[in-house]
Amino acid sequence: MIKHMLILTLAAGATLLAQKADNTQMNERDRAKHAITADQQKMNAADTELARKVRKSVIDDKSLSTYAHNVKIIARDGTVTLRGPVRDLAERDSVAKKATVIAGVKNVTNDLEIAPSKK
């Protein structure tokens, strides 16, 4: 019995390892001419500090998922762009609100997406 369970477990693990993540759509989106990506973060003191403050606010909120803690926060000329997946609409709103409190309502572009649910 244990031997059969071990074989099934190993087979399931091999199947999971064989599956590959498909980020094609996100990669295509990031190559669009208008898309702001992390490498476009300005390195001046004001934008670096703005991004740091928003990141700290997000990371300090332990109620947020790992997805939310890892969103891209890109500051350019006083404007913050948020990109990446979050678990749900509540997290999307929470991260955006944190950025808005720090950068101002007119200075946040919310491009956060809801991650597909795991099945």
N, C-alpha and C positions, 0 to 999 in steps of 0.2 A: 504494500500500500504506500509506504513512504517513498519507495523507489519510483512508483508511478507518479506521485505528486512532484517529486524532484524533476523528473523528466518533463512533465507538463510545465513546471515553473521555468526550467531552462529553455523550453521551446517558446514560451511566451516572451521571455527576455530576449531571445534571439530575434523574434518578430519585431519587438519594439526597437531594437538596435538597427534593424534593417530599414525601418521607416526613417525618412529624411524630412527635415523641416523645409517647407517651400516658402521662401521669402520673395519670390519673383515679383509679386505685385508691389510690395514695399520697395524693393530695389528699383523698379521702374518708376515709382512715384518719386523717389529721392533723386532720380536723374532728370526730372522735369526742370525746365529752365527757371521757373519761379520758386522751386522748392528750396527752403532754407534747411541746411544740414548742420550738424555739430561742428564741422570743420570751418564753418563761416562765423563762429563765435569771435567777436572782437576781443582783442587782447589789451585794450586800454583799461586803465584802473577803474573807471566808472562802470563799464559793462561787466568786467570781471567780478566786481563787488556785487553788482545787481544779480548776476547769475548765482553767486555764492549764497546770497541771502535767500533767494528763492529755493535753491537746493537744500539749504539748512532747514528751512521751514517744512519742506516736504519730508525730509529724512527724520526730523524730530517727531513727526506724527506717526506713532507706532501702530495706529489703527489702519494705516494704509498697507496695501499688499506690496510684495516685492516688485510687481509690475510698476506700481505707482512710484515707488522709491527709485526706480531706474529710468524714468522718463527723461527724454532729452530736454534740457533747458538751455536755450540759445539766446544770448543777449546781444543785440546789435543796435547801437545808437539809442539806447534807453528803452528799446522795445524787446519784450521777452516773447519768444516763440516756444510753445510746449508741443512736443511730438512724442509719439510712441503709444503703446497699449497700456490700458488700465483695466481693472477687473469689471467695473460697472459704471453706470452713469453717476452714481453718488461719488465715486472716486474721481471721475473726470471733473465733476463740479468742485470737489474739495481742492484738488491740485490747482485748478484755475483760480479759485478764490484766493488761495495762498499767494499766487503770483500777482493777482490783481491788488491785493492789500499792499504788496511791496512795490510794484511797478506802476500802479494806477490803472484804472478801467480802460482807458484808451491805449494803453501800452502793452497789452497782452493779446497774442494771437494763439487761440486754443485749437491746435490740430491733434489733440489726443483722440485715441480710438479705443473702443471697447474690444477687449481681447475675446476671441471666440471661446465659448465654454468648452471645458474638457469633457469628453464623453468616454 
